[in-house]
Amino acid sequence: AFQTGRMNSFNSDVSNKVFSFDDSIGFVGGLQPGTVTLAHALKKYSASTGGQEYTTSYAGKWGIGGTAWTNTPMGVGYDSFLGYWGDSIESCDGLLPQSTVPGTDGAMMRAVPGYWKQDMSAVPNPLCDQLTTVDDQTLSVFEKVVACSTTPLKPSQIMDRDLLDHTTNLIRGHDYSSGPLYHMHATQILHLPFQYPEEYDANNTWYGDVDKPEADNEMLRLKTTNVIKFMDDIFGEIMQSIKDAGQWDNTIVFFSSDNGGAIYSNSANNNWPLRGAKFSTFEGGWRVPQFLSGGWIDQHTKPNRDNQSETYIVVNDWAPTLLGMAGGDKSFLLGNVTGPAYGNNLWEHIQNSVNHDDQAANGANAVQLVRNVTYSPTLYL
């Protein structure tokens, strides 16, 4: 929904399983062919104005496809990608234990490549020669280009550090005189497994020669705080790389969690005072921290941001909102697939709420916006 502005949970033709096919109705796993992502929409918008084209890149968890070349990042508008297709991965070797070892009745699994690089510099790879034997009806020329540009890798260090280096090098190395950069960074943490540099455990009394105790709730909470500190440092370094590139005043930063904390037996999350957790429809499952930052935001809003709006923003509002902030509109997100539930550009409402001065008439609140909700196959919130 964030990538496309579409709420596919309302679409009966799209499976909730990212990696699935159904021959009776065609492709259903992940993004549908013809869906436009924010990255693609930014390119369409810049082309319509005759302006400089966006360079688009992605690092980390993809999570919305991977069983077809057309729903991998390079297949839907990204120029480059480093990361993995699914929800989580082994962070140390970049492998996934997916395929059953023959003769073991499922007791043993074979690790398969899970960490991938996509860009034109990946050409040629061993797959390219095999693709020459595939006709254009089975795989289109475009699909072959994407396939040939995809290479399995092993992370050179723990994966989130590998992804961090990739992102900061890309931001510092981009030629901004040639056009703007849109980059998305999605960490492996806080997804399980919790894997992070050991120095974040240095405050643990058992670390070193002392045997690690059995995991209990206190230990899990300590691990959770350690991994949050690691994530905080990651995004701190990304923000510094923007400043090092001299682009802070020209940058929009959007940060968001993807869901509420999961309440598992091996987790220590707590979404109080919200009810519920990940996988639930209560607010603890989907009401998450989000914020906008960057020098561009400072230039377009007043410094006093104490106003509070009760207007809700849904995840599929962010693609049209960010596109609108860049100068476009959500027409550039409309692909050749029907419905469902496109979000709206709420930047003007956010801006008016922050800049609202009528405190006497409006109390401590900002401008409120009435949202309309229906459940038709094609709906606009």
ZAPALO-955961 format. One record per residue: residue in three letters; z, y, x of N, C-alpha, C in turn. Coordinates in steps of 0.1 Angstrom, whole numbers, plus 5000, padded with zeros to 4 digits. Each point is the difference from the previous one (the first is absolute). Layout:
<recs>
REC:ala:Z:Y:X:Z:Y:X:Z:Y:X
...
</recs>
This chain:
<recs>
REC:ala:5000:4988:5008:5000:5012:4992:5000:5013:5009
REC:phe:5008:5000:5010:5000:5011:5009:4986:5002:5007
REC:gln:4993:4990:5004:4988:5001:5006:4988:5004:4991
REC:thr:5001:4997:4987:4989:5002:4991:5002:5010:4989
REC:gly:5013:5003:4997:5003:5007:4988:4999:4992:4987
REC:arg:4999:4987:5002:4998:4991:4988:5012:4991:4999
REC:met:5004:4998:4987:5012:4991:4998:4994:4986:4995
REC:asn:4997:4991:5009:4994:4988:4997:5009:4990:4993
REC:ser:5013:5003:4999:5009:4991:4993:4996:5000:4985
REC:phe:4993:5010:4995:4995:5001:4986:4987:4993:4998
REC:asn:4994:4995:5011:4986:4995:4999:5001:4985:4999
REC:ser:4996:4994:4989:5001:4986:4998:4990:4992:5009
REC:asp:4990:5007:5006:4990:4994:5008:5004:4999:5015
REC:val:5011:5005:5003:5004:5000:5014:5013:4992:5002
REC:ser:5000:4990:5008:5012:4992:5003:5010:5008:5008
REC:asn:5013:4997:4997:5010:5006:5008:5001:4994:5014
REC:lys:4994:4988:5001:5000:4993:5013:4989:5007:5009
REC:val:5004:5005:5012:4990:5006:5008:4989:4991:5005
REC:phe:5005:4987:5003:4991:4991:5006:4996:4989:4990
REC:ser:4991:5003:4991:4997:4990:4990:4985:5002:4995
REC:phe:4994:4989:4995:4987:5000:4995:5000:4992:4987
REC:asp:4991:5003:4991:4998:4993:4988:4985:4999:4997
REC:asp:4994:4989:5003:4985:4999:4999:4995:5003:4986
REC:ser:5009:4998:4990:4995:5002:4986:4998:5014:4997
REC:ile:5007:5009:5006:4998:5015:4997:4996:5008:5013
REC:gly:4998:4993:5011:4997:5007:5012:5011:5004:5008
REC:phe:4998:5009:5009:5010:5004:5010:5012:5007:4993
REC:val:5012:4996:5003:5012:5007:4993:5011:5003:5011
REC:gly:4999:4996:5012:5011:5002:5009:4999:5014:5007
REC:gly:5011:5007:4999:5000:5013:5007:4992:5011:4993
REC:leu:4995:5009:5007:4991:5011:4995:4987:4994:4994
REC:gln:4996:5005:4989:4987:4996:4994:4989:5006:5008
REC:pro:4989:4993:5002:4988:5007:5006:4996:5012:4992
REC:gly:4997:5011:5006:4997:5012:4994:5011:5010:4998
REC:thr:5012:4996:5003:5012:5009:4999:4999:5010:5011
REC:val:5004:5012:4997:4999:5011:5010:5015:5003:5005
REC:thr:5002:5000:5013:5013:5003:5005:5001:5015:5003
REC:leu:5012:5005:5003:5002:5013:5004:4992:5003:5013
REC:ala:4999:4991:5009:4993:5002:5013:4985:5002:4996
REC:his:4994:4992:4992:4986:5001:4996:4998:5013:4992
REC:ala:5009:5004:4991:4999:5012:4992:5000:5012:5009
REC:leu:5008:5000:5010:5000:5012:5009:4987:5001:5007
REC:lys:4994:4989:5004:4986:5000:5006:4990:5005:4990
REC:lys:5001:4996:4988:4990:5004:4989:5002:5015:4998
REC:tyr:5012:5005:4999:5002:5014:4998:4995:5009:5011
REC:ser:5003:4996:5013:4995:5008:5011:4985:5000:5001
REC:ala:4994:4989:4996:4985:4999:5000:4994:5009:4989
REC:ser:5007:5001:4989:4995:5008:4989:5001:5015:5003
REC:thr:5008:5004:5009:5002:5014:5004:4991:5004:5012
REC:gly:4994:4990:5006:4993:5002:5012:5009:5003:5012
REC:gly:5013:4997:4999:5009:5003:5010:5001:4988:5010
REC:gln:5010:5001:5009:5002:4990:5010:5006:4988:4994
REC:glu:4995:4988:5004:5004:4988:4994:5014:4996:5004
REC:tyr:5008:4994:4991:5013:4995:5004:4998:4987:5009
REC:thr:5009:4999:5010:5002:4987:5007:5012:4994:4993
REC:thr:4998:4987:4996:5011:4994:4992:5005:4987:5008
REC:ser:5013:4998:5001:5005:4989:5007:5013:4995:4993
REC:tyr:5003:4988:5003:5012:4993:4994:5007:4992:5010
REC:ala:5013:4999:4999:5008:4992:5009:5011:4993:4992
REC:gly:5001:4987:5002:5012:4993:4994:4996:4991:4988
REC:lys:5009:4999:4991:4999:4991:4988:4989:5005:4991
REC:trp:4990:4992:4997:4990:5003:4990:5004:4996:4986
REC:gly:5001:4987:4998:5007:4995:4988:4991:5001:4987
REC:ile:4988:5004:5001:4991:5001:4987:4987:4993:5002
REC:gly:5000:4990:5008:4987:4992:5002:5000:4994:5014
REC:gly:4989:4993:5002:4999:4993:5013:4992:4986:4998
REC:thr:4997:4996:4988:4992:4988:4998:4986:5003:4999
REC:ala:4996:5012:5001:4986:5004:5000:4998:5012:5009
REC:trp:4989:5001:5007:4998:5011:5009:5000:5013:4993
REC:thr:4995:5000:4987:4999:5012:4992:5014:5006:4996
REC:asn:5011:4993:5001:5013:5006:4997:5009:5000:5012
REC:thr:4995:4999:5012:5007:5004:5012:4999:5015:5002
REC:pro:5008:5006:5009:4999:5014:5001:4987:5006:5004
REC:met:4993:4994:5009:4987:5004:5004:4989:4999:4989
REC:gly:5003:4990:4991:4991:4998:4989:5002:5010:4988
REC:val:5011:5009:5001:5002:5009:4989:5003:5014:5005
REC:gly:4993:5004:5011:5000:5014:5003:5008:5004:5013
REC:tyr:5006:4990:5007:5007:5003:5012:4991:4998:5012
REC:asp:5000:5009:5010:4992:4998:5012:5006:4990:5009
REC:ser:5013:4999:5000:5007:4991:5009:5013:4995:4994
REC:phe:5005:4989:5005:5012:4994:4995:5007:4991:5011
REC:leu:5013:5000:5000:5008:4991:5008:5012:4996:4992
REC:gly:5001:4987:4997:5011:4995:4992:4997:4986:4994
REC:tyr:5006:4998:4988:4999:4987:4994:4997:5001:4985
REC:trp:4994:4990:4994:4995:5001:4987:5012:4999:4989
REC:gly:5010:4992:5003:5010:4996:4990:5012:5009:4999
REC:asp:5011:4995:4995:5012:5008:4998:5009:5000:5012
REC:ser:5000:4990:5008:5009:5000:5012:4994:4990:5009
REC:ile:5006:5000:5013:4994:4992:5010:5010:4998:5011
REC:glu:4998:4989:5008:5008:4998:5012:4997:5011:5010
REC:ser:5010:5009:5003:4997:5012:5008:4998:4998:5015
REC:cys:5004:4988:5005:5000:4998:5014:4987:4994:5005
REC:asp:4994:4991:4992:4987:4993:5005:4988:5003:4991
REC:gly:5003:5007:4988:4989:5004:4991:4993:4988:4994
REC:leu:5007:4989:4998:4995:4988:4994:5006:4997:4986
REC:leu:4993:4994:4992:5004:4996:4986:5001:4985:4999
REC:pro:5011:4994:4996:5000:4985:4997:4995:4997:4987
REC:gln:4987:4998:4999:4993:4999:4987:4994:4986:4997
REC:ser:4993:4995:5009:4992:4988:4997:5008:4987:5004
REC:thr:5000:4990:4991:5007:4988:5002:4994:4992:5011
REC:val:5008:4994:5009:4995:4992:5011:4996:4986:4993
REC:pro:4988:4995:5002:4996:4988:4994:5009:4988:5004
REC:gly:5003:4992:4990:5009:4988:5002:5014:5002:4999
REC:thr:5005:5012:4998:5014:5003:4999:5005:5002:4986
REC:asp:4992:4998:4990:5004:5002:4986:5006:5013:4997
REC:gly:4996:5010:5007:5005:5014:4998:5012:5003:5007
REC:ala:5005:4990:5008:5013:5002:5007:4998:5010:5012
REC:met:4988:5000:5006:4997:5009:5011:4989:5010:4997
REC:met:5001:5012:5005:4990:5010:4997:4993:5004:5013
REC:arg:4988:5003:4999:4992:5005:5011:5000:5015:5000
REC:ala:5004:5007:5011:4999:5014:5000:4986:5005:5002
REC:val:4996:5010:4992:4987:5005:5000:5000:5015:5004
REC:pro:4990:5006:5005:5000:5014:5004:5003:5009:4988
REC:gly:5009:5010:5002:5004:5008:4990:4999:5015:5003
REC:tyr:4998:5003:5013:5000:5014:5005:4985:5004:5003
REC:trp:4995:5010:4994:4986:5003:5001:4996:5014:5005
REC:lys:4989:5001:5006:4995:5013:5004:4986:5002:4993
REC:gln:4998:5011:4994:4987:5003:4995:4995:5013:5005
REC:asp:4989:5000:5006:4992:5013:5003:4987:4996:5007
REC:met:4991:5009:5001:4987:4997:5006:5001:4996:5015
REC:ser:5011:5004:5007:5002:4996:5014:5003:4985:5001
REC:ala:5003:4994:4989:5003:4985:5000:4987:4992:5001
REC:val:4989:5006:4999:4987:4993:5001:4996:4999:5014
REC:pro:4995:4988:5005:4998:4988:4992:5013:4991:5002
REC:asn:5003:4992:4990:5010:4990:5001:4994:4986:4997
REC:pro:5007:4990:5003:4994:4986:4998:4994:4997:4986
REC:leu:5005:5007:4990:4996:4998:4987:4985:5005:4998
REC:cys:4997:5010:5008:4987:5007:4998:4988:4990:5001
REC:asp:5000:4991:5009:4990:4990:5002:4999:4991:4988
REC:gln:5011:4996:4994:5000:4991:4989:4994:5007:4988
REC:leu:5002:5013:4999:4995:5008:4988:4985:5001:4999
REC:thr:4993:4998:5012:4986:5000:5000:4994:4989:4992
REC:thr:5007:4989:4998:4995:4989:4992:5003:5001:4985
REC:val:5007:5010:4996:5003:5002:4986:4990:5009:4993
REC:asp:4994:4996:4989:4990:5009:4993:5007:5012:4994
REC:asp:4992:5010:4997:5005:5012:4994:5004:4999:4986
REC:gln:4997:4989:4993:5004:4998:4986:5015:4995:5000
REC:thr:5003:4992:5010:5014:4995:5002:5009:5011:5005
REC:leu:4996:5007:5010:5008:5011:5005:4990:5012:5002
REC:ser:5003:5011:4994:4991:5012:5001:5001:5005:5015
REC:val:4990:5008:5003:5000:5006:5013:5013:5008:5003
REC:phe:5005:5007:4990:5012:5007:5002:5012:4991:5003
REC:glu:5001:4989:4992:5010:4990:5003:5000:4994:5014
REC:lys:4988:4998:5005:4998:4995:5013:5005:5010:5011
REC:val:4997:5012:4997:5004:5011:5010:5015:5000:5000
REC:val:5007:5000:4989:5015:5000:4999:5005:4987:5007
REC:ala:4994:4989:4997:5005:4987:5006:4998:5000:5015
REC:cys:4989:5006:5005:4997:5000:5014:5009:5010:5007
REC:ser:5006:5009:4993:5009:5011:5005:5015:4996:4999
REC:thr:5003:4988:4997:5014:4995:4998:5003:4990:5010
REC:thr:5011:5003:5007:5004:4991:5011:5015:4997:4999
REC:pro:5004:4987:5001:5014:4997:5001:5007:5004:5013
REC:leu:5012:5004:4999:5007:5005:5012:5014:4994:5001
REC:lys:5006:5001:5011:5015:4997:5002:5006:5013:5003
REC:pro:5011:5004:4994:5007:5013:5003:5004:4999:5015
REC:ser:4999:5011:5006:5004:5001:5015:5015:5002:5001
REC:gln:5007:5003:4989:5014:5001:4999:5004:4998:4986
REC:ile:5013:5001:4996:5004:4998:4987:4991:5009:4991
REC:met:4995:4994:4989:4989:5006:4992:5002:5015:4996
REC:asp:5011:5003:4996:5002:5014:4995:4999:5010:5012
REC:arg:5003:4996:5012:4998:5008:5012:4985:5001:5003
REC:asp:4994:4989:4999:4985:4999:5002:4993:5009:4991
REC:leu:5004:5000:4987:4993:5008:4990:5004:5015:5003
REC:leu:5012:5003:5004:5004:5014:5003:4991:5005:5011
REC:asp:4999:4993:5011:4991:5004:5011:4986:5003:4996
REC:his:4995:4991:4991:4986:5002:4995:4999:5013:4992
REC:thr:5010:5002:4991:4999:5012:4992:5002:5013:5008
REC:thr:5010:5001:5009:5002:5012:5008:4988:5003:5009
REC:asn:4995:4989:5006:4988:5002:5009:4988:5005:4992
REC:leu:4998:4995:4988:4989:5004:4992:5002:5015:4996
REC:ile:5012:5004:4996:5002:5014:4996:4998:5009:5011
REC:arg:5006:4997:5012:4998:5009:5011:4986:5000:5006
REC:gly:4993:4989:4998:4986:4999:5006:4989:5004:4991
REC:his:5003:5003:4987:4989:5004:4991:4994:5013:5004
REC:asp:4987:5001:4998:4993:5013:5003:5000:5008:4986
REC:tyr:5009:5009:4998:5001:5007:4988:4989:5010:4998
REC:ser:4994:5004:5010:4988:5009:4999:4988:4993:4993
REC:ser:5000:4987:5000:4989:4993:4994:5003:4997:4985
REC:gly:5012:5001:4995:5003:4998:4987:5015:4995:4998
REC:pro:5005:5001:4988:5014:4996:4997:5003:4985:5001
REC:leu:5012:4997:5001:5005:4986:5001:5009:4997:4988
REC:tyr:4997:4989:4994:5009:4994:4990:5005:4987:5005
REC:his:5013:4998:5002:5005:4988:5006:5012:4996:4991
REC:met:5001:4986:4998:5011:4995:4993:5007:4990:5009
REC:his:5013:5000:5000:5008:4992:5008:5011:4993:4991
REC:ala:4999:4986:5000:5009:4992:4991:5007:4990:5009
REC:thr:5013:5002:5002:5008:4991:5009:5002:4986:4994
REC:gln:5002:4990:5009:5004:4987:4996:5015:5000:4995
REC:ile:5008:5007:5008:5014:5002:4995:5000:5010:4988
REC:leu:5008:4999:4991:5012:4992:4998:4997:4986:4993
REC:his:4988:4995:5001:4997:4987:4995:5006:4989:5009
REC:leu:5004:4989:4994:5004:4989:5008:4988:4994:5007
REC:pro:5001:4994:5011:5012:4999:5008:5004:5013:5007
REC:phe:5014:5002:5001:5005:5011:5008:4998:4998:5015
REC:gln:4990:5006:5005:4997:4999:5015:4998:5014:5005
REC:tyr:5009:5003:5010:5000:5013:5006:5005:5000:5014
REC:pro:4998:5010:5008:5004:5000:5014:5015:4998:5001
REC:glu:5004:4992:5010:5014:4996:5001:5010:5011:5003
REC:glu:4994:5011:5005:5010:5011:5003:5006:5006:4988
REC:tyr:4994:4998:4988:5006:5004:4988:5012:4992:4996
REC:asp:5003:4989:5007:5011:4992:4997:5012:5003:5010
REC:ala:4998:5010:5009:5009:5002:5011:5014:5004:4995
REC:asn:5001:5004:4988:5013:5004:4994:5007:4988:4994
REC:asn:4995:4988:5001:5006:4989:4995:5009:4993:5010
REC:thr:5013:4997:4996:5010:4995:5009:4996:4986:5005
REC:trp:4992:4993:4992:4997:4986:5004:4988:4999:5009
REC:tyr:4994:5012:5003:4987:4999:5008:5003:4997:5014
REC:gly:4992:4992:5007:5002:4997:5014:5004:4985:5001
REC:asp:5011:4998:5007:5004:4986:5002:5007:4993:4989
REC:val:5004:5009:4990:5008:4994:4988:4990:4994:4991
REC:asp:5004:4988:4994:4991:4994:4991:4998:5008:4987
REC:lys:4988:5001:4995:4998:5007:4988:5007:4993:4988
REC:pro:5007:5008:4992:5007:4994:4989:4990:4996:4989
REC:glu:5005:4992:4990:4992:4997:4989:4998:5012:4992
REC:ala:4988:5001:4994:4996:5012:4993:5008:5001:4987
REC:asp:5007:5011:4998:5007:5003:4988:4996:5014:4995
REC:asn:5005:5004:4989:4995:5012:4994:5002:5012:5009
REC:glu:5012:5000:5007:5002:5011:5010:4990:5000:5011
REC:met:4997:4988:5005:4990:4999:5011:4986:5005:4995
REC:leu:4996:4995:4988:4987:5004:4994:4999:5015:4998
REC:arg:5011:5006:4996:5000:5014:4998:4999:5008:5013
REC:leu:5006:4994:5011:4998:5006:5013:4986:4999:5005
REC:lys:4994:4988:4997:4986:4998:5004:4991:5010:4992
REC:thr:5003:5001:4988:4992:5009:4991:5000:5015:5006
REC:thr:5012:5004:5003:5001:5014:5005:4994:5001:5014
REC:asn:5000:4990:5008:4993:5000:5013:4985:5001:4998
REC:val:4995:4993:4991:4985:5000:4998:4996:5013:4993
REC:ile:5008:5006:4992:4997:5013:4994:5000:5011:5012
REC:lys:5009:4999:5009:5000:5009:5012:4987:4998:5008
REC:phe:4996:4988:5001:4987:4997:5007:4988:5007:4993
REC:met:5000:4998:4987:4989:5006:4992:5001:5015:5001
REC:asp:5012:5006:4999:5001:5014:5001:4995:5005:5014
REC:asp:5002:4993:5010:4995:5004:5013:4985:4999:5001
REC:ile:4994:4990:4993:4986:4998:4999:4993:5013:4994
REC:phe:5005:5004:4989:4994:5011:4993:5003:5013:5007
REC:gly:5012:5001:5007:5002:5012:5009:4990:5001:5011
REC:glu:4996:4989:5006:4990:5000:5011:4986:5004:4994
REC:ile:4997:4995:4988:4987:5004:4994:5000:5015:4997
REC:met:5011:5005:4995:5000:5015:4997:4998:5007:5013
REC:gln:5007:4996:5011:4999:5007:5013:4985:4999:5005
REC:ser:4993:4989:4998:4986:4999:5004:4991:5010:4993
REC:ile:5003:5003:4987:4993:5010:4993:5002:5014:5007
REC:lys:5012:5002:5003:5003:5013:5007:4994:5001:5014
REC:asp:5000:4989:5007:4994:4999:5013:4985:5003:4999
REC:ala:4994:4996:4989:4986:5002:4999:4996:5014:4995
REC:gly:5011:5008:4998:4998:5014:4995:4995:5001:4986
REC:gln:5003:4989:4992:4995:5000:4986:5011:5001:4989
REC:trp:5012:5003:5004:5011:5000:4990:4997:5010:4988
REC:asp:4995:5012:5004:4998:5010:4990:4988:4997:4991
REC:asn:4992:4990:5004:4988:4996:4992:5002:4986:4994
REC:thr:5012:4995:4999:5002:4987:4996:5009:4998:4987
REC:ile:4996:4991:4991:5008:4996:4989:5006:4986:5003
REC:val:5013:4999:5000:5007:4987:5002:5005:4996:4986
REC:phe:4997:4988:4997:5006:4994:4988:5007:4987:5004
REC:phe:5013:4999:4996:5008:4988:5003:5005:4994:4987
REC:ser:4999:4986:4999:5005:4993:4988:5004:4986:5004
REC:ser:5011:4995:4993:5002:4986:4999:4991:4994:4991
REC:asp:4997:4987:5001:4991:4993:4990:5007:4994:4988
REC:asn:5013:4998:5001:5008:4994:4989:5015:5002:5003
REC:gly:5008:4997:4990:5014:5000:5002:5005:4989:5009
REC:gly:5012:5000:5005:5005:4990:5009:5000:4986:4993
REC:ala:4997:4990:5007:5000:4986:4995:5015:4995:5000
REC:ile:5004:4993:4989:5013:4994:5000:4998:4985:5002
REC:tyr:5000:4996:5012:4999:4986:5004:5013:4995:5005
REC:ser:5002:4987:5001:5012:4994:5006:5001:5004:5015
REC:asn:4988:5002:5006:5001:5004:5015:4996:5015:5002
REC:ser:5004:5008:4990:4999:5014:5002:5013:5007:4997
REC:ala:5000:5013:5004:5013:5008:4997:4996:5013:4994
REC:asn:4990:5000:4991:4996:5012:4993:5008:5003:4988
REC:asn:5001:5013:4997:5007:5005:4988:4993:5012:4995
REC:asn:4995:4999:4987:4993:5011:4994:5008:5009:4991
REC:trp:5013:4998:5000:5009:5008:4992:4998:5014:5003
REC:pro:5000:5009:4989:5004:4998:4987:4989:4995:4991
REC:leu:4988:4996:5005:4989:4995:4992:5002:4985:4997
REC:arg:4996:4996:4989:5001:4986:4996:4988:4993:5005
REC:gly:5002:4987:5004:4989:4992:5004:4996:5001:5014
REC:ala:4989:4993:5004:4995:4999:5013:4985:4997:5001
REC:lys:4995:4998:5012:4986:4996:5001:4997:4988:4991
REC:phe:4988:5000:4994:4995:4990:4990:5006:5003:4986
REC:ser:5008:5010:4998:5005:5003:4986:4993:5013:4996
REC:thr:5000:5001:4986:4995:5013:4995:5010:5010:4997
REC:phe:5012:4998:5004:5011:5010:5000:4997:5010:5011
REC:glu:5007:5011:4999:4997:5011:5010:5004:4996:5014
REC:gly:5009:4991:5002:5003:4995:5013:4989:4993:5007
REC:gly:4990:4996:4992:4988:4993:5006:4989:5009:5003
REC:trp:4999:5012:4993:4988:5008:5003:5003:5015:5002
REC:arg:5012:5004:4998:5003:5015:5003:5004:5001:5015
REC:val:4992:5006:5008:5002:4999:5014:5000:5014:5006
REC:pro:5005:5002:5013:4999:5013:5007:4986:5003:5004
REC:gln:4996:5012:4998:4987:5005:5004:5001:5015:5004
REC:phe:4993:5004:5009:5000:5015:5003:4987:5004:5007
REC:leu:4997:5013:4998:4989:5006:5007:5005:5009:5011
REC:ser:4993:5000:5011:5004:5009:5012:4987:5004:5007
REC:gly:5002:5007:5011:4989:5005:5008:4998:5014:4999
REC:gly:4994:5006:5010:4998:5015:5000:4992:5005:4988
REC:trp:4991:4992:4996:4991:5004:4988:5009:5002:4988
REC:ile:5010:4992:4998:5009:5001:4988:5008:5013:5002
REC:asp:5005:5003:5012:5007:5012:5002:4992:5013:4996
REC:gln:4987:4999:5003:4992:5012:4998:4996:5002:4985
REC:his:5002:4989:4992:4996:5001:4986:5012:4999:4990
REC:thr:5012:5000:5005:5012:5001:4992:5010:5010:5005
REC:lys:5009:5004:4992:5010:5009:5004:5011:4993:5008
REC:pro:5007:5006:5009:5010:4993:5007:5012:4995:4992
REC:asn:5003:5007:4989:5011:4996:4991:4995:4989:4991
REC:arg:5004:4987:5002:4996:4989:4993:5011:4993:4992
REC:asp:5009:5009:4995:5012:4994:4993:4996:4996:4985
REC:asn:4989:5005:4995:4997:4996:4986:4998:4985:4998
REC:gln:5003:4996:4988:4999:4986:4997:4992:4998:4988
REC:ser:4990:4992:5000:4992:4996:4989:5003:4986:4995
REC:glu:5001:4998:4987:5003:4986:4995:4987:4993:4997
REC:thr:4989:5006:5004:4986:4994:4997:4999:4988:5010
REC:tyr:4996:4989:4994:4998:4988:5009:4986:5000:5006
REC:ile:4999:4994:5012:4988:4998:5006:4998:4985:5003
REC:val:4989:4994:4995:4998:4986:5001:4992:4998:5013
REC:val:5001:4988:5005:4993:4997:5013:4985:5003:5000
REC:asn:4993:4998:4988:4986:5002:5000:4997:5015:4998
REC:asp:5010:5009:5000:4997:5014:5000:4997:5005:5014
REC:trp:5004:4992:5010:5000:5006:5014:4986:5001:5005
REC:ala:4991:4990:4997:4986:5001:5006:4993:5012:4994
REC:pro:5000:5003:4987:4994:5012:4996:5007:5013:5004
REC:thr:5013:4999:5002:5008:5012:5004:4996:5003:5014
REC:leu:5000:4991:5009:4997:5002:5014:4985:5005:5002
REC:leu:4992:4993:4992:4986:5004:5000:4998:5015:4995
REC:gly:5008:5003:4990:4999:5014:4995:5006:5010:5010
REC:met:5010:4996:5008:5005:5009:5010:4990:5002:5011
REC:ala:4991:4990:5002:4990:5002:5010:4988:5008:4995
REC:gly:5000:5003:4987:4989:5008:4994:4991:4993:4990
REC:gly:5002:4986:4999:4992:4993:4991:5006:4998:4986
REC:asp:4994:4991:4992:5006:4997:4987:4998:4985:4998
REC:lys:5007:4995:4989:5000:4985:4999:4987:4994:4996
REC:ser:4990:5008:4997:4987:4995:4997:4994:4992:5012
REC:phe:5005:5004:5012:4995:4993:5012:5007:4986:5002
REC:leu:5010:4997:4992:5007:4987:5000:4993:4990:4990
REC:leu:4992:5005:4991:4995:4991:4990:4989:4992:5006
REC:gly:5002:4987:5000:4989:4991:5005:4992:4994:4989
REC:asn:4994:4988:5002:4992:4994:4990:5008:4989:4993
REC:val:5013:5001:4999:5008:4990:4993:5007:5008:4989
REC:thr:5002:4994:4988:5006:5007:4989:5015:5000:5001
REC:gly:5007:5011:4995:5014:5000:4999:5007:4994:5012
REC:pro:5012:4997:5000:5010:5005:4990:5008:5011:5006
REC:ala:5006:5008:4992:5011:5009:5003:4998:5008:5013
REC:tyr:4991:5010:5000:4999:5009:5011:5011:5010:4999
REC:gly:5006:5004:5011:5010:5010:5001:4994:5014:5000
REC:asn:5008:5010:5001:4996:5014:4999:5004:5007:5013
REC:asn:4993:5011:5003:5004:5009:5011:5011:5009:4995
REC:leu:5012:4998:5006:5012:5007:4997:5004:5011:5010
REC:trp:4991:5003:5009:5003:5010:5011:5004:5013:4994
REC:glu:4992:5005:4990:5003:5013:4994:5014:5000:4993
REC:his:5003:4989:4994:5013:4999:4994:5011:5000:5011
REC:ile:4998:4993:5010:5010:4999:5011:5002:5014:5006
REC:gln:4988:5007:5003:5001:5013:5006:5006:5010:4990
REC:asn:4997:5000:4987:5006:5009:4991:5015:4998:4998
REC:ser:5004:4987:5001:5014:4996:4999:5008:5006:5011
REC:val:4995:4998:5012:5007:5005:5012:5000:5015:5001
REC:asn:4989:5007:4995:4999:5014:5001:5005:5008:4988
REC:his:5006:4993:4990:5004:5006:4988:5012:5009:5002
REC:asp:4999:5013:4995:5010:5010:5003:5009:5003:4988
REC:asp:4996:4995:4988:5007:5005:4988:5013:4992:4998
REC:gln:5009:5002:5009:5012:4992:4999:5009:5004:4988
REC:ala:4999:5013:4996:5008:5004:4988:4996:4992:4988
REC:ala:4987:4999:4998:4995:4993:4988:5000:4985:5001
REC:asn:4999:4996:5013:4998:4985:5002:5012:4993:5006
REC:gly:5011:5007:5002:5011:4994:5006:4997:4996:5014
REC:ala:5005:4988:5004:4998:4995:5013:4988:4991:5001
REC:asn:4992:4999:4989:4989:4991:4999:4987:5007:5003
REC:ala:4990:4992:5004:4987:5005:5003:4991:4998:4987
REC:val:4987:5002:5002:4991:4998:4989:5000:4985:4996
REC:gln:5000:4997:4987:4999:4987:4995:4986:4997:4995
REC:leu:4995:4988:5002:4987:4996:4995:5001:4988:4991
REC:val:4994:5001:4989:5001:4989:4990:4989:4990:5004
REC:arg:5004:4987:5002:4990:4990:5004:4997:4991:4987
REC:asn:4987:4997:4998:4996:4992:4989:4998:4986:5005
REC:val:5005:4990:4993:4999:4986:5003:4994:4993:4988
REC:thr:4990:4992:5003:4994:4991:4990:4998:4986:5007
REC:tyr:4996:4991:4992:4998:4986:5006:4986:4995:4997
REC:ser:4990:5009:4999:4986:4997:4998:4995:4994:5013
REC:pro:4989:4992:4999:4994:4994:5013:4996:5010:5010
REC:thr:4996:5012:4996:4997:5011:5009:5009:5011:4996
REC:leu:5009:5004:5010:5009:5011:4996:5002:5010:5011
REC:tyr:5003:5012:4996:5003:5010:5010:5014:5006:4997
REC:leu:5009:4999:5010:5014:5004:4997:5000:5016:5000
</recs>
